[in-house]
């Protein structure tokens, strides 16, 4: 019985260790980001093709819809435990504006990475875009993890 408790304790420590929490959040963040791609593309299609909006406003609004989608799901799923520690509407609104700014900076980094890889190093444009998406995803996650959803409570074992 004592041996069982030690193994059970070890499993609990592994499941709730900082590194597992970090990896779990990163995976969720990536899944949410992927859902944002679909929201962006669907919104762009509706605005541009179905409603007849011109290209740039359609692209801007569809991107903002994806940002709103991503913020919501990251706030209620990826970082829900942290969000519950900051429950006030004003705190959520502050996180949203920071998330938007971080997303804008990520977009700029994405464009720079694609341009450098394609124009300077001759990398295929689609490969350059994939590399940029991966790098910017890690950057966005890291900055949001530090700025928007800081862990206030620590786990003690």
Buried (B, 14 or more C-beta within 10 A) or exposed (E): EEEEEEEEEEEEEEEEEEEEBBEEBBEBBBEBBEBBEEBBEEBBEBBBEEEEBEEEEBBEBBBBBBBBBBBBBBBEBBBEEBBEEBEEEEEBEEBBEBBBEBBEBBBEBBEEBBEEBBEEEEBEEEEBBBBBBEBBBEBBBBBBBEEBBEBEEEEEE
